[in-house]
Amino acid sequence: MANVKVRNLKKVFGSVEVIPGISIDVTDGEFVALVGPSGCGKSTLLRMIAGLEAIDAGTIAIGERIVNDVAPKDRDIAMVFQNYALYPNKTVAANIGFPLYMAGMGRAERTEKVNAVMRALALEPLAARYPKQLSGGQRQRVAMGRAIVRNPQVFLFDEPLSNLDAKLRVKMRAEIKELHQRLKVTTIYVTHDQVEAMTMADRIVVMRAGHMEQAGRPLDLYDRPANRFVAGFIGSPSMNFVDGSVTVTGNGASFVSTNGLAIPLPAKDAERLSGAKTLGIRPEHIDMQNEEAEGFIPMSVVIVEPTGNEATFIVRSGADELVVALNGRHDHRPGDTVWLRPAAGKLHFFDAKGDTV
């Protein structure tokens, strides 16, 4: 195992600066997820760490060794791709053992290591099958087995679950997390799915346009996002944003949207939040009830999305629209009037630049 240090890494494609200079530390045994929208540079960064993409400036160190000019096969890393990249003419056992074969390991030792990996991944019954005879989840486990058998210093995952259906993604998510907890190998995991990152990673790096917007533990990013971009990217459903300003009257303080929706605020916070231009409210931090009450805002139900154990509502007041997520079952219907109140202490505020106030 080893740590990974990226310093001022740059990548340019033609006249486009994809990564203008990013620095990231991954400690020994840590599971770090790189997340961000398509085109943010996360896969390019991973490929540069793997040695599959040339770098234009900066350094990459694995352990104590700078690997800028080291060939991918000599970096002591193992990569799991989105498309599995299995050899179609080799069995499961042969696919897993191929890196050891290429390294010149003897048949007996190779067989022993392959069998141990197949046992760990519940692949023994599939040892003689070919990739075309496997399901998507089974292929992904074979790809993981091929990485594990090398006993590398670093695992690199490039969106490994995006080709799987929703139920299988949840299962494989748990398997990868359990695998990391057992092996304790330094892992860098690229995904566009923030739920994957939140549930699997020790630490998340949120990227946009080649820059690191924020890095931290999943719940730290959820509770204390550095800016509007991170706040909107982390959490599902996404955070509600209301543009406007803080207004103080004789009755207290409110955040008043540009469309006139007034959301009550504690008067003591008015001065501190005077520069806020956007209010953020997570859907799960909004209380909703059927009857009028002090401090609650009337809005009309537009859409109801029940999922069994919870329900998501889109509610509207004039031109302002909010998403509300509630646990349990509810009998609200489109057209109903409901009363809302943001949970105390759960509001987020952002200035004109989008930074947290």
C-alpha positions in Angstrom: 0.0 0.0 0.0 1.1 3.6 -0.5 -0.1 7.2 -0.5 -0.6 9.2 -3.7 0.4 12.8 -4.1 -0.6 14.9 -7.0 1.0 18.3 -7.3 0.1 21.2 -9.7 -1.0 18.7 -12.3 -1.9 20.2 -15.7 -3.4 18.7 -18.9 -4.0 20.5 -22.1 -5.8 19.2 -25.2 -4.9 21.5 -28.1 -5.9 24.9 -26.9 -8.2 23.6 -24.2 -6.8 23.5 -20.6 -8.7 20.5 -19.2 -6.9 20.5 -15.8 -5.2 23.8 -15.1 -3.2 22.7 -12.0 -4.7 20.5 -9.4 -3.1 19.1 -6.2 -4.6 16.1 -4.3 -3.3 13.9 -1.5 -4.6 10.4 -0.9 -3.3 8.8 2.3 -2.2 5.2 2.6 -5.3 2.9 2.7 -7.8 5.7 2.1 -10.8 5.5 -0.3 -11.1 8.8 -2.2 -13.9 9.4 -4.7 -13.5 12.0 -7.5 -16.9 13.3 -8.4 -18.2 16.0 -10.7 -20.2 16.6 -13.9 -19.3 15.1 -17.2 -16.2 17.0 -18.6 -14.9 18.1 -15.2 -11.6 16.2 -15.7 -12.0 13.5 -13.2 -11.4 10.6 -15.6 -8.5 12.4 -17.2 -6.9 12.9 -13.8 -7.3 9.2 -13.0 -5.8 8.2 -16.3 -2.8 10.5 -15.7 -2.3 8.8 -12.3 -2.4 5.5 -14.1 0.1 6.6 -16.7 -2.4 6.2 -19.6 -2.5 9.9 -20.2 0.6 12.1 -20.6 0.9 15.1 -18.2 1.9 18.6 -19.3 3.1 19.9 -15.9 3.2 18.9 -12.3 4.2 15.7 -10.5 2.5 12.4 -9.5 4.0 10.4 -6.6 3.0 6.9 -5.5 4.6 6.2 -2.2 8.0 7.9 -2.2 8.5 7.5 -6.0 7.8 10.2 -8.6 6.1 8.2 -11.4 5.8 10.9 -14.2 8.1 8.9 -16.5 7.3 5.4 -15.2 5.3 3.1 -17.6 1.8 2.1 -16.4 2.8 -1.5 -15.9 5.6 -0.5 -13.5 3.6 1.9 -11.3 2.3 -1.0 -9.1 -1.4 0.1 -9.7 -4.4 -1.8 -10.9 -7.3 -0.2 -12.8 -10.9 -1.3 -13.2 -12.6 0.2 -16.2 -16.2 1.1 -17.0 -16.4 -1.5 -19.8 -14.7 -4.3 -17.8 -12.1 -4.9 -20.6 -12.1 -8.7 -20.2 -10.5 -11.1 -22.7 -13.5 -12.7 -24.5 -11.4 -15.9 -25.4 -10.3 -16.5 -21.8 -12.2 -18.1 -19.0 -12.9 -16.3 -15.7 -9.9 -18.0 -14.1 -7.7 -17.2 -17.0 -8.8 -13.5 -17.1 -8.1 -13.1 -13.4 -4.7 -14.9 -13.6 -3.5 -13.2 -16.8 -1.5 -10.4 -15.0 0.3 -13.0 -13.0 1.0 -15.0 -16.2 2.5 -11.9 -17.8 4.6 -11.3 -14.7 6.1 -14.8 -15.2 4.6 -16.4 -12.1 4.7 -20.2 -12.0 1.5 -22.1 -12.6 1.1 -23.6 -9.1 1.5 -20.2 -7.3 -0.7 -18.5 -9.9 -3.5 -21.1 -9.5 -3.3 -20.7 -5.7 -3.7 -16.9 -5.9 -6.4 -17.0 -8.5 -8.4 -19.5 -6.5 -8.1 -17.3 -3.4 -9.4 -14.3 -5.2 -12.3 -16.3 -6.8 -13.3 -17.5 -3.3 -13.2 -14.0 -2.0 -15.5 -12.7 -4.8 -17.8 -15.8 -5.0 -16.5 -16.6 -8.5 -15.5 -20.2 -8.0 -18.6 -21.7 -9.7 -17.9 -19.5 -12.7 -14.2 -20.3 -13.1 -14.7 -22.1 -16.4 -17.1 -19.7 -18.0 -16.3 -17.1 -20.7 -17.2 -13.4 -20.4 -20.2 -13.8 -22.8 -21.7 -16.3 -20.4 -21.6 -13.8 -17.5 -24.0 -11.1 -16.3 -22.9 -7.5 -15.9 -22.3 -7.9 -12.2 -20.3 -11.1 -12.7 -18.1 -9.4 -15.3 -17.4 -6.5 -13.0 -16.4 -8.9 -10.2 -14.0 -10.7 -12.6 -12.5 -7.3 -13.6 -12.1 -6.6 -9.8 -10.5 -10.0 -9.3 -8.0 -9.3 -12.0 -7.0 -6.1 -10.2 -6.9 -7.7 -6.7 -4.8 -10.7 -7.7 -1.9 -8.4 -8.5 -1.8 -7.1 -4.9 -1.1 -3.5 -6.1 -0.3 -0.5 -4.0 -3.2 1.5 -5.5 -6.6 0.6 -7.0 -8.0 2.9 -9.6 -11.7 2.7 -10.5 -13.1 4.5 -13.5 -16.9 4.6 -13.2 -17.1 0.8 -12.8 -20.8 0.6 -12.1 -22.3 2.9 -14.7 -23.2 0.0 -17.0 -25.2 -1.9 -14.4 -28.9 -1.6 -13.5 -30.0 0.2 -10.4 -30.4 -2.8 -8.1 -27.1 -4.3 -9.2 -25.3 -1.0 -8.7 -26.4 -1.0 -5.0 -25.1 -4.6 -4.6 -21.8 -3.9 -6.3 -21.4 -0.7 -4.3 -21.6 -2.7 -1.1 -19.2 -5.4 -2.4 -16.5 -2.8 -3.4 -16.8 -1.1 0.0 -16.5 -4.4 1.8 -13.5 -5.3 -0.4 -11.8 -2.1 0.5 -12.5 -2.5 4.2 -10.9 -6.0 4.0 -7.9 -5.2 1.9 -7.2 -1.6 3.0 -5.6 -0.8 -0.3 -5.4 2.9 -1.3 -8.3 3.5 -3.7 -9.2 6.3 -6.1 -12.7 6.0 -7.5 -14.1 8.1 -10.3 -17.9 8.5 -10.5 -20.5 11.1 -11.6 -22.9 9.6 -9.1 -22.7 11.5 -5.9 -24.7 8.7 -4.1 -21.9 6.2 -4.9 -19.4 8.7 -3.6 -21.3 9.5 -0.4 -21.9 5.8 0.5 -18.5 4.4 -0.4 -15.7 6.9 0.1 -13.7 8.0 3.2 -13.3 11.3 1.5 -14.8 13.0 -1.6 -13.1 15.5 -4.0 -15.7 17.5 -5.9 -14.3 18.8 -9.3 -15.5 21.3 -11.8 -13.7 22.4 -15.0 -10.5 20.8 -13.8 -10.5 22.5 -10.4 -11.1 21.0 -7.0 -14.1 22.8 -5.6 -14.0 21.1 -2.2 -12.5 18.0 -0.5 -13.7 16.4 2.7 -15.6 13.6 4.4 -19.0 12.9 2.8 -21.1 14.3 5.6 -18.9 17.4 6.0 -19.6 18.2 2.3 -23.3 17.6 2.9 -23.5 19.7 6.0 -21.0 22.4 5.2 -20.6 22.9 1.4 -18.0 25.5 0.4 -20.2 27.0 -2.3 -23.4 26.7 -4.3 -21.9 24.3 -6.8 -20.9 21.7 -4.1 -24.2 22.2 -2.3 -26.2 21.4 -5.4 -24.0 18.5 -6.4 -24.0 16.7 -3.1 -27.3 15.4 -1.8 -30.3 13.6 -3.5 -32.7 15.1 -4.3 -30.6 18.2 -5.0 -30.7 21.3 -2.8 -33.4 23.9 -3.5 -32.0 27.4 -4.4 -33.9 30.6 -4.0 -32.4 33.8 -5.3 -33.2 37.1 -3.4 -32.0 39.0 -0.4 -32.4 39.4 3.4 -35.0 41.9 4.4 -35.5 43.3 8.0 -38.9 44.6 9.1 -40.6 45.4 12.3 -41.8 41.8 12.4 -38.3 40.3 12.1 -36.1 39.2 9.3 -36.9 37.2 6.1 -35.2 36.0 3.0 -37.3 37.4 0.2 -37.0 35.9 -3.2 -36.9 37.9 -6.4 -40.5 36.7 -7.0 -41.7 37.8 -3.5 -41.7 34.6 -1.5 -40.7 35.4 2.1 -39.0 32.8 4.2 -38.7 33.7 7.9 -35.2 34.0 9.5 -34.0 34.4 13.1 -33.6 38.2 13.6 -30.2 37.6 15.2 -28.9 36.3 11.9 -30.0 39.2 9.7 -26.8 41.2 10.0 -24.5 38.2 9.4 -26.5 37.2 6.3 -26.9 40.7 4.8 -24.6 39.8 1.9 -26.6 36.6 1.0 -28.0 36.5 -2.5 -29.1 32.9 -2.6 -30.8 30.7 0.0 -30.3 26.9 -0.1 -32.7 24.4 1.5 -32.4 20.7 1.2 -35.6 18.9 0.3 -35.4 16.7 3.4 -35.0 19.7 5.7 -38.5 21.1 5.0 -41.4 20.4 7.3 -44.8 20.1 5.6 -48.3 20.1 7.1 -51.9 20.4 6.0 -53.0 23.3 8.2 -51.9 26.9 8.5 -49.6 27.6 11.4 -47.3 30.5 12.5 -44.0 30.5 10.6 -45.3 28.2 7.9 -45.5 29.3 4.2 -48.5 28.3 2.0 -47.7 26.6 -1.3 -49.5 24.5 -3.8 -48.7 20.9 -4.6 -47.8 20.5 -8.3 -46.3 16.9 -8.5 -46.3 14.0 -6.1 -43.7 11.2 -6.5 -44.3 8.4 -4.0 -41.7 5.6 -3.8 -43.1 3.6 -0.9 -41.1 4.5 2.1 -40.8 8.2 1.2 -42.4 10.7 -1.2 -41.1 13.7 -3.1 -43.2 16.7 -3.8 -42.8 19.7 -6.1 -44.6 22.7 -4.6 -45.1 26.1 -6.0 -45.9 29.7 -4.9 -46.2 32.0 -7.8 -42.9 31.7 -9.8 -41.1 30.0 -6.9 -40.8 26.3 -6.8 -39.4 23.9 -4.2 -38.8 20.2 -3.9 -39.8 18.6 -0.6 -38.8 15.0 0.5 -40.7 13.4 3.3 -40.5 10.0 4.9 -43.5 7.7 5.1 -46.7 7.8 3.1 -48.9 10.9 2.5 -52.2 11.6 1.0 -51.4 15.0 -0.7 -52.6 15.5 -4.2 -51.7 17.9 -7.0 -53.6 21.2 -6.4 -53.7 20.8 -2.6 -52.5 23.7 -0.5 -49.8 22.8 2.1 -47.8 24.8 4.6 -44.0 24.6 4.7 -41.3 25.6 7.1 -37.6 25.0 6.7 -36.0 23.1 9.6 -34.4 25.3 12.1 -30.6 25.6 11.6 -30.6 23.8 8.3 -30.5 26.8 5.9 -27.6 27.5 3.7 -26.7 31.0 2.3 -24.5 32.0 -0.6 -23.1 35.4 -1.8 -23.2 36.8 -5.3 -20.1 34.7 -6.3 -21.8 31.5 -5.0 -19.5 31.1 -2.0 -21.0 30.1 1.4 -21.8 33.0 3.7 
